[in-house]
Amino acid sequence: MRRQTTMHTPQSAPNKNWFVVDATDVPLGRLASDVAQIIMGKHRPDYTPHVDCGDFVIVTNGTKVGLTGNKANIYKKQRYTYHAGGLKDESYGSLRTRRPEKLIEDAVKGMLPKNRLSRHMLKKLKVYPAGEHPHQSQQPQAIVL
């Protein structure tokens, strides 16, 4: 008997699950790569590259994400205000305390495919700086990275 490979279409996408991840003392890069795999759906046996078949991920304790070595002081996040002399940079350490969701979202965004589908995938990432989140009604499963 021949086995059939399951290929989803956008209309027959599988059911989405919810997972919650605690980011306390987890290095930023490892957290981002594991979360990106779940958001893309590569952890599922029925992964289809051209369909958004990934799951939702809730990251809690974003302010406690780990930055190994001296990366909190050396690495800088740059942005431009579109005014003359408007180049602003901020260290990862101060960005982690001020806006941890921006730090984690940018790290995960860099590990997603560079296409239109990645914008839809990134909407399935929810990052919260504290330990609580408002998604209890979705009954998320806790996973340890």
N, C-alpha and C positions, 0 to 999 in steps of 0.2 A: 504494500500500500504506500502510495506517495504522500508525503507530507506537504501541506500548503504553507507558504510563507505568508504571514499576516501583514498586509499593507493597508494602512488606514487611509481614508480620504478625509478631507476637511469636514465632511458631513458625518462621518462615522468615527469621530475621535473618541478615544476611550474615556471613561470616567476619571475625573481628577481627584486625587487624594490630597490631604493637607498634612504637612509635616512641620514640626517645631524643632528648632536647633538652638541650643544654648551656646553663645559665642564666648563664654568666659574662658580666658587663657588659651583659646584656639588661635594659632597663627592665621593672619589675614589671608594669605595665599592659599593655604589648605582649606580654609573655610570657603573661600570663593570658588575653588575648583570643585569641591564636593557639592556645593549648592548649585553651581552651574550644570553639573551632570543631572541633578534631580529636576531642575527647571526645564532642561532640554528633553528629558524623558529617556536618557540613555541607560537608566537603571532598569527599565522595563524590557521584558522580552519581546514586546511588540513595537519597538521603537521604529518610527518612520521619519526619515530626515526632512521631508517636505511638509509635515503636518505637526502642529503644536500639540504634542501628546504628553507633555511633561506635567508635573504636579506643582502645587502651591507650596511655598516654603516660607515659614515665619522664623525670623532670626531675632532672638531676644538677647538682652544684655549686650547691646552693641557698643557701649562705652567701655566694656571690659575685654574687647577683642585684643588678641596678643600681637605685638609687633616685636619680633626678636631682634636682639642686638641693639644697635643704636639707630634703627630705622625711624623711630619716632622723632628724632631730631634731624637726621640727615635728609630723608626723603621729603620732597615738597610737592604740593598740589598747586598747579598754576592755573590761573584764569585771567581773562582779559575783559576789561570793562568797556572797550570800544571808544575810549577817550584817549587823548594824547597822554602818554605816560601812565596808562591804566593797567599795566601788568601787575597783578597781585599774586603773591605766593604765600602759602601757609604750610607749616610743617604738619606731618601726619599726626603727631602727638596732639597738637592743638585742635586739629580737625576731628580727631577721635573724641575729644571732650565736648567740642562745640556742636558738631553735626555728624555723629557716627553713622547715620543712615546713608549719607552721601559717600563716605569712605567705603562702606561695604558694597553699596550699589555700583559704584564705579569699578571696583575690583571684579565683581561678578559680570558686569557689562563687558569688560575686556576679555572675558573667557567665553562669551557667547559667540555664535557665528555672526559674521558681519553681513547681515541681510535684513530684509523687511520683517522676517519672522522673529528676529531677536527683540524687536520692540514689544511684540505681544508676549514673548517669554518673560521679559523683564517686569511686566506688570504683575506677574505671579510671585514676585519677591516682596515680602513685607518685612521691614526692619524696624525694630523698636529699641530705644536706648535702655529701657529698664527691663525688669523681668516679667512684667505682665503685658498682655495683649488682648484686644477686643474680639478675638476670633474663636472663643470657646464653643460657639454654636456649631462650628464646622467639625468639631471633635478631632483636632489634630493629633497625630501620633508623634511621640517624642523619639528622636533619633540622636545617637551619640556619634560624633565624628572623631 
